[in-house]
């Protein structure tokens, strides 16, 4: 069908020209604007009533890389909530690419990670999450591994730097990898890893930063997938390549749904 091919080519061209990998989703907890989703196209759209912590997390998300993310959507849960189920339910019904949950603990990170895997495997949502020290052996999980990130006089935990990494990946053009991307605001990262330890980290599916003595940068753009198969080879371990495959899948699915399903008879004889 010519119109399907044309629309798919237009979607691919638009993706390349936009230079961004997409939309970052955040689940935040606060005492204001609760049970609300806030869509922000620029940092200027950020509500000033949010807590200082949440404003800092959104600001870090918008730092991006070559570009800022196309959009940041923050779902605000009440600070009294004991889990992230409301935010997860909301994000099952909207479009986004990368998720981060600032301040999340280890148990909840595993729960959110398994939810992401379920969205990819069972709901055809090609989404990913940046989670702290969470090894789930999936191309949909970016396992950010560190003990702390030092930014000037402030020390951040890994849980508090996942939003920054999600925004960085989302702001990296599909024509580039996030490997060796410098985080100019980071003055140090702990622990310092030897060359052998860096190689072991990559093999274990860990996204780590390295301090080269002058600057801190991402060592290699890998996700948490460590078990490769015939269906999912080594390419699935690379953040950039998974982003490209996910974008192709999503564009094809949308193009066929919009331009084919229900538009043509489901009858072989019609096409003879």
Buried (B, 14 or more C-beta within 10 A) or exposed (E): EEEBEEBBEEBBEEBEEEBBBBBBBBBBBBEEBBEEBBEBEEBEEBBEEBBEBBBBBBBBBBBBBEBBBBBBBBBBBEEEBEEBBBBBEBBEEEBBBBBBBBBBEEEBBBBBBBBBBEBBEEEEBBBBBBBBBBBBBBBBBBBBBBEBBBBEEEEBBBBBBBBBBBBBBBBBBBEBBBBEBBBEBBBEBBEEBEEEEBEEBBEBBBBBBBBEEEEBBBBBBBBBBBEEEEEBEEEBBBBBBBBBBBBBEBBEEBBBEEBEEEEEEEEEEEEE
